Amino acid sequence: PLSETNSWTPRTPAKKETRKRKTQETARLKMTNRNWLCYELHQIQASSYQRSGLGPHRGRLNIQSGIEDGDLYDGAWCAEYKDRHQWLEVDALHLTLFTGVILQGRNSIWSWDWVETYKVQMSNDSVTWHTSMNGTQEALFEGNQNPETPVLGLLPVPTVARFIRINPQTWYSNGTVCLRAEILGCRVHDPSDIYSAHESGSKDALDFRHHNYKEMRKLMKSVTEECPDITRVYTIGRSYMGLKLYVMEISDNPGKHEIGEPEFRYVAGMHGNEALGRELVLNLMQYMCKEYKKGNQRIVRLVTETRIHLLPSMNPDGYEEAYVKGSELSGWAEGRYSFEGIDLNHNFPDLNNIMWDTEEKAADKSKVPNHYIPIPEYYTKEDATVAPETRAVISWMQDIPFVLSANLHGGELVVTYPFDCTRDWAPQEDTPTADNAFFRWLASVYASTNLVMANPDRRICHYEEFQSHNNIINGGAWHTVPGSMNDFSYLHTNCFEVTVELSCDKFPHVSELPIEWENNKESLLVYMEQVNLGIKGVVRDKLTKKGIADAIIKVEDHDHDIRSATDGDYWRLLNPGEYKVIVWAVGYFPSMRRCNVGMEPNPTICDFILTKTPIQRLKEIRAKGGKIPQDLQLRLRALRLRKLRASTKAINRRREGQRMRRARSSQAWKA
């Protein structure tokens, strides 16, 4: 799966022909419909293997191993014997024009193993084998010099066959015969093929390809031109290398927050080499535009009832690096980090430990803030290790009252929910939020509607079996991630956010994009619709009828509050049930209501009217230099009298207590 900008080195014995062959192969691959073979585990066999955890099913490119040496999910196929008769075989099921092989060594923190040279053999019946030839000699391909860097070996002559074998010839001197591989080839037409079923894809007429920065910008512009009434493109900042962070807004009133309308966001490309999320977000833009014009009522409701923000590339610098290498040669981590080498998903302020440390020191934990936790001072300094991309997203979060979000990743098939960071730096520990039940619902909504996650027969991506957890897991229970965007979003803003790991492959081949769109289309839509669950309303001043900003909305038995937005509107995501809701704001008397959330996918309207305290009214009148109304004077006088009576009672009780103690002391002395 190579882009036209890929660099590769044809592996032939004749070094003087390298430059000539490179030019020829580049031209040939540009003219052909190159592809890589998607094969299932039963299609892979081997001459031998050391143990089940190093069997042929572990020979997929970029497979990741478990931590424990000797577990069931090691990081490669490893032959039992160290000789030149070992092989890894793939049955393509169809006649295929094989064009090349990509090789990696073993993924392990304990062992170093890789194949340095190998031969390639092909067959139509798995009995008679023919070695790939370079002229009159058997072609010897150069493999790896380290475990992780993928190396491409192109066949001197593309060959049609059904079976292909990788036959190691030499390997790392201190290691064993271990490799991970991917086979490049294109299926050829064969009328007698019993497996020639219709290939799955998508009926949606979308631009299914990998888009670099310029192509992404061009696509977003084309969507706004096609649907100018419901779309707007804006930027939230720039990357370290100066690339703009573009956002597509989809709404019936682009550029404007409407009172009562929730704000939603999808963020993709936090890790630049996890490219599928980027393309799904671009697909979603196109799809919603086209379906809105067709009058699709589901899409019309989403557009008119929700303000949707789509950020396809949070780390454009990293993506451009991965894009140059292509969907396989970029490896597992190349392009993951920002240009400065920062992992953006560990780069947000760690508010978790600030909250937990404060709770441990507090005499009354109920007084510890459980929301809108401020950013620590050290994080705001100019020399703090904070990526410009992270700063831009934080500012974006603070400007818009987002209610619900998901960030799209790749490399696994699972949906994770907060907290991502564990207490006391435990490497793995279930660390739930106060809204754990609702977060589990959100994760389940996406996972249960994703066609791959919901498939009980799907293969394990690497070494974790998430199907036993229904393909959802608490982030901390998977692995601790201090400074994650999920946790920051929950603790610093009103927004609930989960992480979606979309696929085993971080950078799927372009031919897989239509299939991946169909796998995720329903999930992307149904997840957005969850923004309307729970309660919503407007908190207003009783006299002026104006919305009150920063009013605190507290749900009884839910130790996580939220705040109203600038216009006084709020949204509180909740599962069905009856809730006691208390709202208060500075200078106002609190107000309480019982709000019932039903099973319908619509929010329950729960508005609040707050009355200013007399002291607050007095402050405002005095600040304006106005005359104090008589009713306010009477209320203030009554308030002073109540305070005087209360203080008098307290003084009298204290005096009576002192008198009783003196009397008891006198009696004791006389006795």
C-alpha positions as CSV (number, residue, x, y, z in Angstrom):
1,P,0.0,0.0,0.0
2,L,2.3,2.7,-1.2
3,S,1.8,6.3,-2.1
4,E,3.4,7.7,-5.2
5,T,5.9,9.6,-3.0
6,N,7.2,6.4,-1.3
7,S,10.9,5.8,-1.4
8,W,12.0,2.2,-1.7
9,T,15.1,0.2,-2.6
10,P,14.8,-2.8,-5.0
11,R,16.6,-5.7,-3.5
12,T,18.8,-7.3,-6.2
13,P,22.3,-8.7,-6.2
14,A,23.5,-6.5,-8.9
15,K,24.1,-3.1,-7.2
16,K,24.9,-1.3,-10.5
17,E,21.3,-1.9,-11.6
18,T,19.7,-0.4,-8.5
19,R,19.1,3.1,-9.9
20,K,17.8,1.8,-13.2
21,R,15.5,-0.8,-11.6
22,K,14.2,1.7,-9.1
23,T,13.1,4.0,-11.9
24,Q,11.5,1.1,-13.8
25,E,9.6,-0.2,-10.8
26,T,8.4,3.3,-9.8
27,A,7.0,3.8,-13.3
28,R,5.5,0.3,-13.4
29,L,3.7,0.6,-10.0
30,K,2.4,4.0,-10.9
31,M,0.6,2.4,-13.9
32,T,-0.8,-0.5,-12.0
33,N,-3.6,-0.8,-9.5
34,R,-1.3,-1.8,-6.6
35,N,-2.7,-3.2,-3.5
36,W,-1.9,-5.3,-0.5
37,L,-3.5,-8.6,0.3
38,C,-6.1,-8.7,3.1
39,Y,-5.9,-12.2,4.4
40,E,-7.4,-14.1,7.3
41,L,-5.5,-16.2,9.8
42,H,-6.4,-19.5,8.2
43,Q,-4.7,-18.4,5.0
44,I,-1.2,-18.2,6.7
45,Q,0.9,-21.3,7.3
46,A,4.5,-22.0,8.2
47,S,7.1,-24.7,8.0
48,S,7.5,-24.7,11.8
49,Y,7.1,-22.5,14.8
50,Q,8.6,-22.3,18.3
51,R,5.2,-22.2,20.2
52,S,1.7,-21.0,19.6
53,G,2.5,-17.4,20.6
54,L,5.0,-17.3,17.8
55,G,2.9,-19.1,15.3
56,P,2.3,-18.1,11.7
57,H,-0.9,-16.1,12.7
58,R,1.5,-13.7,14.5
59,G,3.4,-12.9,11.3
60,R,1.4,-9.9,10.3
61,L,3.2,-6.6,9.7
62,N,3.2,-4.2,12.7
63,I,1.8,-6.8,15.0
64,Q,2.5,-5.8,18.6
65,S,3.5,-8.3,21.4
66,G,2.4,-8.7,24.9
67,I,4.6,-7.6,27.8
68,E,5.2,-11.1,29.2
69,D,7.8,-13.2,27.4
70,G,6.3,-16.5,26.4
71,D,2.7,-15.4,26.3
72,L,0.1,-16.4,23.7
73,Y,0.6,-13.2,21.7
74,D,4.2,-12.6,20.9
75,G,5.4,-10.2,18.2
76,A,6.2,-12.3,15.1
77,W,6.3,-15.7,13.5
78,C,9.4,-17.5,14.7
79,A,10.5,-20.8,13.1
80,E,11.4,-23.7,15.4
81,Y,14.6,-24.4,13.5
82,K,17.4,-22.1,12.4
83,D,18.0,-23.3,8.8
84,R,17.2,-22.2,5.3
85,H,14.4,-24.6,4.8
86,Q,11.9,-22.5,6.9
87,W,9.1,-20.5,5.3
88,L,6.0,-18.4,5.9
89,E,3.2,-19.1,3.3
90,V,0.1,-17.1,2.4
91,D,-2.8,-18.5,0.4
92,A,-4.3,-15.5,-1.5
93,L,-7.3,-17.7,-2.4
94,H,-7.4,-16.1,-5.8
95,L,-5.0,-15.8,-8.7
96,T,-2.9,-12.7,-7.8
97,L,-0.3,-10.6,-9.4
98,F,2.3,-10.6,-6.7
99,T,4.6,-7.5,-6.8
100,G,6.5,-7.4,-3.5
101,V,7.0,-8.1,0.2
102,I,7.3,-5.8,3.2
103,L,9.3,-7.3,6.1
104,Q,9.8,-6.4,9.8
105,G,11.6,-8.1,12.6
106,R,10.1,-9.4,15.9
107,N,8.4,-6.9,18.2
108,S,9.7,-7.7,21.7
109,I,11.2,-5.9,24.6
110,W,13.2,-9.0,25.5
111,S,14.6,-10.4,22.2
112,W,16.2,-9.1,19.1
113,D,15.3,-11.2,16.0
114,W,15.0,-10.3,12.4
115,V,15.7,-11.8,8.9
116,E,18.5,-10.1,7.0
117,T,18.0,-11.8,3.5
118,Y,15.3,-14.0,2.0
119,K,14.0,-15.6,-1.1
120,V,10.4,-15.5,-2.4
121,Q,8.7,-18.6,-3.9
122,M,5.3,-18.8,-5.6
123,S,3.0,-21.7,-6.6
124,N,-0.5,-22.3,-8.1
125,D,-1.1,-25.6,-6.2
126,S,1.1,-25.3,-3.0
127,V,3.0,-28.4,-4.3
128,T,5.2,-27.1,-7.1
129,W,7.1,-24.0,-6.2
130,H,9.1,-21.5,-8.3
131,T,11.6,-19.1,-6.9
132,S,11.4,-15.4,-7.9
133,M,14.2,-14.9,-10.4
134,N,16.5,-11.9,-11.1
135,G,17.5,-12.7,-14.7
136,T,19.1,-16.1,-14.6
137,Q,19.7,-16.1,-10.9
138,E,17.4,-16.6,-7.9
139,A,16.6,-13.2,-6.5
140,L,18.0,-12.6,-3.0
141,F,16.1,-9.8,-1.2
142,E,17.6,-7.7,1.6
143,G,15.5,-7.8,4.8
144,N,15.9,-6.0,8.0
145,Q,18.7,-4.4,10.0
146,N,16.6,-3.8,13.1
147,P,13.3,-5.2,14.5
148,E,10.9,-2.3,13.7
149,T,11.8,-0.5,10.4
150,P,9.7,-2.0,7.6
151,V,11.7,-2.8,4.4
152,L,10.2,-3.2,1.0
153,G,11.4,-5.8,-1.4
154,L,9.9,-5.6,-5.0
155,L,9.9,-8.7,-7.2
156,P,12.2,-8.2,-10.2
157,V,9.3,-9.6,-12.3
158,P,5.7,-9.4,-11.0
159,T,4.3,-12.9,-11.0
160,V,0.8,-14.4,-11.1
161,A,0.1,-17.2,-8.7
162,R,-2.1,-18.2,-5.8
163,F,0.4,-19.0,-3.1
164,I,3.5,-17.2,-2.0
165,R,6.3,-18.1,0.4
166,I,8.9,-16.0,2.2
167,N,12.0,-18.2,2.6
168,P,14.6,-16.7,5.1
169,Q,18.3,-17.2,4.1
170,T,20.2,-15.3,6.8
171,W,19.2,-13.7,10.0
172,Y,20.6,-11.6,12.9
173,S,23.5,-13.6,14.2
174,N,22.4,-13.5,17.9
175,G,18.8,-14.1,17.1
176,T,16.5,-16.7,15.5
177,V,14.4,-16.9,12.3
178,C,11.6,-14.4,13.1
179,L,9.6,-12.0,10.9
180,R,6.5,-10.0,10.4
181,A,5.4,-9.5,6.8
182,E,2.8,-8.1,4.4
183,I,2.3,-9.2,0.8
184,L,1.8,-6.8,-2.0
185,G,-0.3,-7.8,-5.0
186,C,-3.3,-7.3,-7.2
187,R,-6.0,-9.9,-7.7
188,V,-6.4,-10.9,-11.4
189,H,-9.7,-11.9,-13.1
190,D,-10.3,-15.6,-13.2
191,P,-13.7,-16.9,-14.4
192,S,-13.2,-20.3,-12.8
193,D,-12.4,-18.8,-9.3
194,I,-14.9,-20.3,-6.8
195,Y,-14.2,-17.5,-4.4
196,S,-15.0,-14.7,-6.8
197,A,-17.7,-13.1,-4.8
198,H,-18.6,-9.4,-5.1
199,E,-16.0,-7.4,-3.2
200,S,-17.4,-5.4,-0.3
201,G,-17.2,-1.7,-0.5
202,S,-19.5,1.4,-0.2
203,K,-22.3,2.7,-2.3
204,D,-21.7,6.2,-1.0
205,A,-20.0,8.4,-3.7
206,L,-17.3,9.8,-1.5
207,D,-13.6,10.6,-2.1
208,F,-12.0,7.4,-0.8
209,R,-8.3,8.1,-0.7
210,H,-5.6,9.3,1.7
211,H,-5.5,13.1,1.6
212,N,-2.3,15.0,2.4
213,Y,-2.6,18.5,3.8
214,K,-3.2,20.3,0.5
215,E,-5.7,17.7,-0.7
216,M,-7.5,17.8,2.7
217,R,-7.9,21.6,2.5
218,K,-9.1,21.3,-1.1
219,L,-11.7,18.7,-0.1
220,M,-13.0,20.8,2.8
221,K,-13.4,23.7,0.5
222,S,-15.3,21.7,-2.0
223,V,-17.8,20.6,0.7
224,T,-18.4,24.2,1.7
225,E,-19.0,25.1,-1.9
226,E,-21.5,22.3,-2.3
227,C,-23.3,23.1,1.0
228,P,-22.7,26.7,1.8
229,D,-25.8,27.1,3.9
230,I,-24.9,24.5,6.5
231,T,-21.0,24.4,6.5
232,R,-18.2,26.7,7.5
233,V,-14.4,26.1,7.7
234,Y,-12.4,27.9,10.3
235,T,-9.0,27.4,12.0
236,I,-8.1,27.1,15.7
237,G,-4.4,27.6,15.3
238,R,-1.3,26.3,13.6
239,S,1.0,23.3,14.1
240,Y,4.7,23.7,15.0
241,M,5.5,23.7,11.2
242,G,2.9,26.3,10.5
243,L,0.1,24.1,9.1
244,K,-3.3,25.3,10.0
245,L,-5.6,23.2,12.2
246,Y,-8.8,23.3,10.1
247,V,-12.2,22.6,11.5
248,M,-15.4,22.0,9.5
249,E,-18.6,23.3,11.2
250,I,-21.9,21.7,10.2
251,S,-25.0,23.5,11.4
252,D,-28.2,25.2,10.1
253,N,-26.7,28.5,11.3
254,P,-22.9,28.2,10.8
255,G,-20.8,30.5,12.9
256,K,-23.4,31.0,15.6
257,H,-24.1,29.3,18.9
258,E,-27.9,29.0,19.2
259,I,-29.4,28.9,22.7
260,G,-30.3,25.4,23.7
261,E,-28.5,23.7,20.8
262,P,-25.7,21.4,22.0
263,E,-22.2,21.5,20.5
264,F,-20.5,18.3,19.4
265,R,-17.0,17.6,18.1
266,Y,-15.0,14.8,16.5
267,V,-11.2,15.1,16.7
268,A,-8.9,12.9,14.6
269,G,-5.2,12.6,13.8
270,M,-3.9,13.3,17.3
271,H,-1.3,10.7,16.4
272,G,-0.3,11.6,12.8
273,N,0.2,8.0,11.6
274,E,-3.2,6.9,12.7
275,A,-4.7,7.9,9.4
276,L,-8.1,6.2,9.3
277,G,-9.8,8.7,11.7
278,R,-8.7,11.5,9.5
279,E,-10.3,9.9,6.4
280,L,-13.5,9.0,8.2
281,V,-14.0,12.6,9.4
282,L,-13.5,13.8,5.8
283,N,-15.9,11.2,4.6
284,L,-18.4,12.3,7.2
285,M,-18.3,15.9,6.0
286,Q,-19.1,14.8,2.5
287,Y,-21.7,12.4,3.5
288,M,-23.7,14.8,5.7
289,C,-23.6,17.5,3.0
290,K,-24.9,15.1,0.3
291,E,-27.5,13.5,2.5
292,Y,-28.8,16.9,3.8
293,K,-29.3,18.0,0.2
294,K,-31.2,14.7,-0.5
295,G,-33.5,15.4,2.4
296,N,-32.3,12.5,4.6
297,Q,-34.4,13.2,7.7
298,R,-31.9,11.7,10.1
299,I,-29.2,14.0,8.8
300,V,-31.5,17.0,8.6
301,R,-32.3,16.5,12.3
302,L,-28.6,16.3,13.2
303,V,-27.8,19.4,11.3
304,T,-30.7,21.5,12.7
305,E,-30.6,20.3,16.3
306,T,-26.8,20.1,16.8
307,R,-23.8,22.3,16.0
308,I,-21.2,19.8,14.8
309,H,-17.4,20.5,14.7
310,L,-15.1,18.2,12.8
311,L,-11.3,18.5,13.3
312,P,-9.8,15.9,10.9
313,S,-6.1,16.5,11.7
314,M,-4.9,17.6,15.1
315,N,-1.3,16.7,14.2
316,P,-0.8,17.6,10.6
317,D,3.0,17.6,10.9
318,G,3.1,14.0,12.0
319,Y,0.6,12.9,9.3
320,E,2.7,14.5,6.5
321,E,5.7,12.5,7.8
322,A,3.7,9.2,7.8
323,Y,2.1,10.0,4.4
324,V,5.4,10.2,2.6
325,K,6.3,6.7,3.7
326,G,2.9,5.3,2.9
327,S,0.5,3.1,4.7
328,E,3.0,0.3,5.6
329,L,6.5,1.7,5.4
330,S,5.7,4.3,8.0
331,G,5.9,1.6,10.6
332,W,4.2,1.6,14.0
333,A,5.4,5.0,15.4
334,E,6.7,7.1,12.6
335,G,4.5,10.2,12.4
336,R,2.8,9.4,15.8
337,Y,4.4,12.4,17.5
338,S,4.4,16.1,16.8
339,F,7.3,17.7,15.0
340,E,8.8,18.4,18.4
341,G,8.5,14.7,19.4
342,I,5.6,15.3,21.7
343,D,2.8,12.7,22.2
344,L,-0.2,15.0,22.1
345,N,-2.4,12.6,24.1
346,H,0.0,12.9,27.1
347,N,0.4,16.7,26.7
348,F,-2.8,18.1,28.3
349,P,-2.6,19.3,32.0
350,D,-2.8,16.5,34.5
351,L,-5.9,17.7,36.4
352,N,-6.6,14.2,37.8
353,N,-3.8,14.2,40.4
354,I,-4.5,17.8,41.3
355,M,-8.1,16.8,42.2
356,W,-7.1,13.6,44.0
357,D,-4.3,15.3,46.0
358,T,-6.6,18.1,47.1
359,E,-9.3,15.5,48.2
360,E,-6.7,13.7,50.3
361,K,-5.7,16.8,52.1
362,A,-9.2,18.3,52.5
363,A,-11.1,17.9,55.8
364,D,-14.3,18.0,53.9
365,K,-14.1,16.4,50.5
366,S,-17.5,17.8,49.5
367,K,-15.8,21.3,49.4
368,V,-13.2,20.1,46.8
369,P,-14.0,21.3,43.2
370,N,-15.1,18.4,41.0
371,H,-15.3,20.3,37.7
372,Y,-13.8,23.3,35.9
373,I,-10.5,22.5,37.6
374,P,-8.2,25.4,36.6
375,I,-5.0,24.8,34.6
376,P,-1.9,24.8,36.9
377,E,0.4,27.7,36.7
378,Y,3.4,25.7,35.6
379,Y,1.6,24.6,32.5
380,T,0.9,28.2,31.3
381,K,4.6,29.3,31.4
382,E,6.3,30.0,28.1
383,D,9.0,27.4,28.6
384,A,6.5,24.6,29.5
385,T,6.6,21.6,27.2
386,V,3.3,22.2,25.6
387,A,2.8,21.7,21.8
388,P,1.2,24.6,19.9
389,E,-1.4,22.0,18.7
390,T,-2.3,21.2,22.3
391,R,-2.6,24.9,23.2
392,A,-4.8,25.5,20.2
393,V,-7.2,22.7,21.1
394,I,-7.4,23.8,24.7
395,S,-8.3,27.4,23.6
396,W,-10.9,25.9,21.3
397,M,-12.4,23.9,24.2
398,Q,-12.6,27.0,26.3
399,D,-14.3,29.1,23.6
400,I,-17.1,26.7,22.7
401,P,-19.4,25.0,25.2
402,F,-18.9,21.4,23.9
403,V,-21.2,18.8,25.4
404,L,-20.0,15.6,23.8
405,S,-16.9,14.5,21.8
406,A,-14.9,11.5,20.6
407,N,-11.3,11.4,19.5
408,L,-10.4,8.9,16.8
409,H,-7.3,6.7,17.0
410,G,-6.0,3.5,15.4
411,G,-4.1,0.4,16.1
412,E,-6.7,-1.5,18.1
413,L,-10.4,-2.2,18.1
414,V,-11.9,-0.9,21.3
415,V,-13.6,2.2,22.8
416,T,-12.1,3.6,26.0
417,Y,-13.7,6.0,28.5
418,P,-12.3,8.1,31.4
419,F,-10.5,8.2,33.6
420,D,-7.4,7.4,31.5
421,C,-5.1,8.3,34.3
422,T,-4.9,6.0,37.3
423,R,-4.5,6.9,41.0
424,D,-1.0,6.6,42.5
425,W,0.5,5.9,39.1
426,A,-0.7,2.4,38.9
427,P,0.1,1.0,35.4
428,Q,-3.3,-0.6,35.1
429,E,-6.3,0.0,37.4
430,D,-10.0,0.6,36.8
431,T,-10.5,4.3,37.6
432,P,-14.1,5.4,37.0
433,T,-15.5,8.9,37.0
434,A,-18.6,10.0,38.8
435,D,-20.4,9.4,35.4
436,N,-19.1,5.9,34.9
437,A,-22.5,4.5,33.9
438,F,-23.1,7.1,31.2
439,F,-19.6,6.8,29.9
440,R,-20.0,3.0,29.6
441,W,-23.2,3.7,27.6
442,L,-21.5,6.1,25.3
443,A,-18.7,3.6,24.6
444,S,-21.2,0.8,24.1
445,V,-23.2,2.8,21.6
446,Y,-20.1,3.1,19.3
447,A,-18.7,-0.4,19.8
448,S,-22.1,-2.2,19.4
449,T,-22.8,-0.5,16.1
450,N,-19.3,-0.8,14.6
451,L,-19.5,-3.7,12.2
452,V,-16.0,-5.0,13.0
453,M,-16.1,-4.7,16.8
454,A,-19.5,-6.3,16.9
455,N,-18.3,-9.3,14.8
456,P,-17.6,-12.2,17.3
457,D,-15.4,-13.9,14.7
458,R,-13.0,-11.1,14.2
459,R,-9.3,-11.7,14.8
460,I,-7.4,-10.2,17.8
461,C,-5.5,-7.2,16.7
462,H,-2.4,-7.7,18.7
463,Y,-2.3,-9.2,22.2
464,E,-5.5,-8.0,24.0
465,E,-8.9,-9.7,23.8
466,F,-11.4,-6.8,24.2
467,Q,-14.4,-8.9,23.1
468,S,-14.7,-10.3,26.6
469,H,-15.3,-6.6,27.7
470,N,-17.8,-6.0,24.9
471,N,-15.1,-4.0,23.1
472,I,-15.2,-1.2,25.7
473,I,-12.8,-0.6,28.6
474,N,-12.0,2.0,31.2
475,G,-8.9,3.8,30.0
476,G,-7.0,3.3,33.3
477,A,-7.8,-0.4,33.2
478,W,-6.1,-0.7,29.8
479,H,-3.0,1.5,30.6
480,T,-2.6,4.7,32.4
481,V,-2.4,7.9,30.3
482,P,-1.7,11.0,32.4
483,G,-2.5,14.2,30.6
484,S,-5.0,12.7,28.2
485,M,-7.5,14.8,26.3
486,N,-10.4,12.7,27.6
487,D,-9.7,13.5,31.2
488,F,-8.9,17.1,30.6
489,S,-12.1,17.6,28.7
490,Y,-14.2,16.1,31.6
491,L,-12.4,17.9,34.4
492,H,-11.8,21.4,32.8
493,T,-15.0,21.7,30.7
494,N,-18.5,20.3,30.5
495,C,-17.7,18.0,27.7
496,F,-17.8,14.2,27.9
497,E,-15.3,12.5,25.7
498,V,-14.2,8.9,24.7
499,T,-11.4,7.5,22.6
500,V,-12.3,5.2,19.7
501,E,-9.6,2.8,18.5
502,L,-10.8,2.3,14.9
503,S,-8.8,-0.6,13.4
504,C,-6.0,-3.0,13.9
505,D,-4.0,-1.1,11.2
506,K,-3.2,2.5,11.9
507,F,-2.8,3.4,8.2
508,P,-5.1,1.1,6.2
509,H,-4.5,0.8,2.4
510,V,-6.6,3.1,0.3
511,S,-8.5,0.1,-1.1
512,E,-9.9,-0.6,2.5
513,L,-11.2,2.9,3.0
514,P,-14.7,2.2,1.5
515,I,-15.1,-0.9,3.7
516,E,-13.9,1.0,6.8
517,W,-16.4,3.8,6.1
518,E,-19.2,1.2,6.1
519,N,-17.9,-0.3,9.3
520,N,-18.0,3.0,11.0
521,K,-20.8,5.1,9.3
522,E,-23.6,4.1,11.7
523,S,-21.4,4.4,14.7
524,L,-20.3,7.9,13.8
525,L,-23.9,9.0,13.4
526,V,-25.5,7.2,16.4
527,Y,-22.8,8.5,18.7
528,M,-23.5,12.1,17.7
529,E,-27.1,11.5,18.5
530,Q,-26.3,10.8,22.1
531,V,-25.6,14.5,22.6
532,N,-29.4,14.9,23.1
533,L,-29.7,12.5,26.1
534,G,-30.3,13.8,29.6
535,I,-31.5,17.2,30.6
536,K,-31.0,20.7,29.2
537,G,-32.4,24.1,29.8
538,V,-31.6,27.8,30.5
539,V,-30.8,29.4,33.8
540,R,-32.3,32.9,33.9
541,D,-32.5,35.9,36.1
542,K,-36.0,36.3,37.6
543,L,-36.2,40.0,37.0
544,T,-34.3,40.6,33.8
545,K,-35.1,37.2,32.1
546,K,-31.5,37.2,30.9
547,G,-29.4,34.0,30.9
548,I,-27.0,33.5,33.8
549,A,-23.5,32.4,32.8
550,D,-21.5,30.1,35.0
551,A,-24.4,28.9,37.1
552,I,-23.5,25.6,38.7
553,I,-25.8,22.6,37.9
554,K,-25.5,19.8,40.5
555,V,-27.3,16.5,40.1
556,E,-27.8,14.7,43.4
557,D,-25.6,11.5,43.8
558,H,-23.5,12.6,40.9
559,D,-20.3,14.1,42.2
560,H,-19.5,16.0,39.0
561,D,-21.1,19.4,38.4
562,I,-21.3,21.4,35.2
563,R,-21.8,25.1,34.4
564,S,-24.1,27.1,32.2
565,A,-22.7,28.7,29.1
566,T,-22.5,32.4,28.3
567,D,-26.2,32.6,27.4
568,G,-27.3,30.7,30.4
569,D,-28.0,27.5,28.6
570,Y,-26.7,24.1,29.8
571,W,-26.8,20.4,28.9
572,R,-26.3,17.6,31.4
573,L,-25.8,14.1,29.9
574,L,-27.7,11.5,32.0
575,N,-29.1,8.0,31.7
576,P,-32.9,7.5,32.0
577,G,-34.2,8.1,35.6
578,E,-35.5,10.8,38.0
579,Y,-33.0,13.3,39.3
580,K,-32.9,16.0,41.9
581,V,-31.2,19.0,40.3
582,I,-29.9,22.0,42.2
583,V,-28.7,25.2,40.5
584,W,-27.0,28.1,42.1
585,A,-24.9,31.1,41.0
586,V,-23.0,33.8,42.7
587,G,-25.4,36.4,44.1
588,Y,-28.5,34.3,43.7
589,F,-30.6,32.0,45.9
590,P,-30.3,28.3,44.8
591,S,-33.2,26.6,43.1
592,M,-34.1,22.9,43.1
593,R,-36.2,20.8,40.6
594,R,-36.9,17.2,40.0
595,C,-36.2,16.3,36.4
596,N,-37.3,13.0,34.8
597,V,-35.2,11.6,31.9
598,G,-37.2,9.2,29.8
599,M,-36.2,6.5,27.3
600,E,-36.8,8.6,24.3
601,P,-33.7,10.0,22.5
602,N,-34.7,13.6,23.3
603,P,-33.5,15.8,26.2
604,T,-35.8,16.7,29.1
605,I,-36.2,20.5,29.3
606,C,-35.4,21.7,32.8
607,D,-35.3,25.5,33.0
608,F,-34.4,27.4,36.2
609,I,-35.3,30.9,37.4
610,L,-33.0,32.3,40.0
611,T,-33.7,35.2,42.3
612,K,-30.9,37.6,43.3
613,T,-30.1,37.9,47.0
614,P,-30.9,41.3,48.5
615,I,-27.3,42.0,49.1
616,Q,-26.4,41.3,45.5
617,R,-29.2,43.7,44.3
618,L,-27.9,46.3,46.7
619,K,-24.3,46.0,45.4
620,E,-25.5,46.4,41.8
621,I,-27.7,49.4,42.6
622,R,-24.9,51.1,44.5
623,A,-22.4,50.4,41.7
624,K,-24.8,52.2,39.4
625,G,-25.4,55.1,41.8
626,G,-29.1,54.4,41.8
627,K,-31.8,54.8,44.5
628,I,-32.6,51.8,46.6
629,P,-36.3,50.7,46.1
630,Q,-38.5,50.6,49.1
631,D,-39.2,46.8,48.7
632,L,-35.4,46.2,48.8
633,Q,-35.0,48.4,51.9
634,L,-37.7,46.3,53.6
635,R,-36.1,43.0,52.6
636,L,-32.7,44.2,53.8
637,R,-34.1,45.4,57.1
638,A,-35.8,42.0,57.5
639,L,-32.6,40.2,56.6
640,R,-30.7,42.3,59.2
641,L,-33.3,41.5,61.8
642,R,-33.0,37.8,61.1
643,K,-29.2,37.9,61.3
644,L,-29.5,39.9,64.6
645,R,-31.9,37.4,66.1
646,A,-29.7,34.5,65.0
647,S,-26.6,36.1,66.4
648,T,-28.4,37.0,69.7
649,K,-29.5,33.4,70.1
650,A,-26.0,32.2,69.5
651,I,-24.6,34.6,72.1
652,N,-27.2,33.7,74.6
653,R,-26.6,30.0,74.1
654,R,-22.8,30.5,74.5
655,R,-23.4,32.6,77.7
656,E,-25.8,29.9,79.1
657,G,-23.2,27.2,78.4
658,Q,-20.5,29.2,80.2
659,R,-22.8,29.8,83.2
660,M,-23.6,26.1,83.4
661,R,-19.9,25.1,83.3
662,R,-19.1,27.6,86.1
663,A,-22.0,26.2,88.3
664,R,-20.8,22.6,87.8
665,S,-17.2,23.7,88.7
666,S,-18.4,25.4,91.9
667,Q,-20.4,22.4,93.0
668,A,-17.4,20.1,92.4
669,W,-15.1,22.4,94.5
670,K,-17.5,22.4,97.4
671,A,-17.8,18.6,97.4
